[in-house]
Amino acid sequence: MTVYETIRRRRSIGKMTGQRPTREQIEIILTAATHAPNHHNVQPWRFIVLAGEARAALGEIMAASLARRLESFGEPGEPLDDKKLALLNKERTKLQRSPVVIVVVAERSQQSNIVEIENIEAVAAATQNMLLVAEELGLAAMWRTGDAAYDPRVKQWLDVEPDDHIVAFLYLGYPAIPRLERQPVPVEEKTTWLGW
Ligand SMILES: Cc1cc2nc3c(=O)[nH]c(=O)nc-3n(C[C@H](O)[C@H](O)[C@H](O)COP(=O)(O)O)c2cc1C
């Protein structure tokens, strides 16, 4: 497959089987990430690869954090209703929707010539490399974030600096559902040609 074909074929797959990709496959995906463009060669990415019990452990932190946010909306000491308890349970177990979750982090550089957003952009490019190589390897992948990506307690548990950014929770596994063809808005509606 050409890169163009892989780009067009790739779909985010949210439902995965329990089969864990091999460490070798994950290392290929991580290596692809490290070949992304980045300004001043700062290589601002960092990866935390979660599998097995580590997903459950981080899920507990995410649920505890959500509980605090939910409590802050109600009266002090008010018990959480069934809807909120269901949300907490979803948060607690969401990382277990796939056998592997790679947390992709953009480090904030201390160099004065680095523009913060450019590091985030570089890590987004790295994440796309990961999605494309996962596609080539026949794996399922999905880029997710959600409130947990911006949560200080989640960052602390992952040993991510408060000023660094979690750009993606990249869910990785094998597809459990068929893919549908993407129907993007046509290029003509998104493009202005000047000087042609
Ligand atoms: C920065 C970013 C964060 C995202 N976060 C979520 C998310 O938390 N949950 C979700 O269902 N999709 C999320 N998505 C969207 C999916 O990853 C995916 O791109 C979308 O469902 C479109 O499917 P496709 O990749 O097959 O075109 C996010 C995408 C990006 C780029």
The ligand as a MOL file (V3000), in Angstrom:
LIG
                    3D

  0  0  0     0  0            999 V3000
M  V30 BEGIN CTAB
M  V30 COUNTS 31 33 0 0 0
M  V30 BEGIN ATOM
M  V30 1 C -7.1090 15.5310 19.4030 0
M  V30 2 C -8.2070 14.5220 19.1580 0
M  V30 3 C -8.9260 14.0520 20.2210 0
M  V30 4 C -9.9630 13.1500 20.0390 0
M  V30 5 N -10.6490 12.6630 21.1190 0
M  V30 6 C -11.6440 11.7820 20.9450 0
M  V30 7 C -12.3290 11.2340 22.0590 0
M  V30 8 O -12.0180 11.5210 23.2130 0
M  V30 9 N -13.3350 10.3810 21.8200 0
M  V30 10 C -13.7150 10.0340 20.5420 0
M  V30 11 O -14.6640 9.2550 20.3900 0
M  V30 12 N -13.0680 10.5190 19.4610 0
M  V30 13 C -12.0440 11.3730 19.6280 0
M  V30 14 N -11.3690 11.8630 18.5480 0
M  V30 15 C -11.8300 11.5260 17.1770 0
M  V30 16 C -11.3770 10.1540 16.6940 0
M  V30 17 O -10.0240 9.9100 17.0210 0
M  V30 18 C -11.5240 10.0080 15.1700 0
M  V30 19 O -10.6070 10.8190 14.5060 0
M  V30 20 C -12.9200 10.3310 14.6800 0
M  V30 21 O -13.8250 9.4410 15.2770 0
M  V30 22 C -13.0340 10.2260 13.1410 0
M  V30 23 O -12.7730 8.9080 12.7140 0
M  V30 24 P -11.6450 8.5960 11.6190 0
M  V30 25 O -10.3100 8.8200 12.3040 0
M  V30 26 O -11.8950 7.1690 11.2430 0
M  V30 27 O -11.8600 9.5360 10.4810 0
M  V30 28 C -10.3040 12.7280 18.7240 0
M  V30 29 C -9.5280 13.1890 17.6390 0
M  V30 30 C -8.4920 14.0690 17.8520 0
M  V30 31 C -7.6640 14.5300 16.6700 0
M  V30 END ATOM
M  V30 BEGIN BOND
M  V30 1 1 1 2
M  V30 2 1 2 3
M  V30 3 2 2 30
M  V30 4 2 3 4
M  V30 5 1 4 5
M  V30 6 1 4 28
M  V30 7 2 5 6
M  V30 8 1 6 7
M  V30 9 1 6 13
M  V30 10 2 7 8
M  V30 11 1 7 9
M  V30 12 1 9 10
M  V30 13 2 10 11
M  V30 14 1 10 12
M  V30 15 2 12 13
M  V30 16 1 13 14
M  V30 17 1 14 15
M  V30 18 1 14 28
M  V30 19 1 15 16
M  V30 20 1 16 17
M  V30 21 1 16 18
M  V30 22 1 18 19
M  V30 23 1 18 20
M  V30 24 1 20 21
M  V30 25 1 20 22
M  V30 26 1 22 23
M  V30 27 1 23 24
M  V30 28 2 24 25
M  V30 29 1 24 26
M  V30 30 1 24 27
M  V30 31 2 28 29
M  V30 32 1 29 30
M  V30 33 1 30 31
M  V30 END BOND
M  V30 END CTAB
M  END
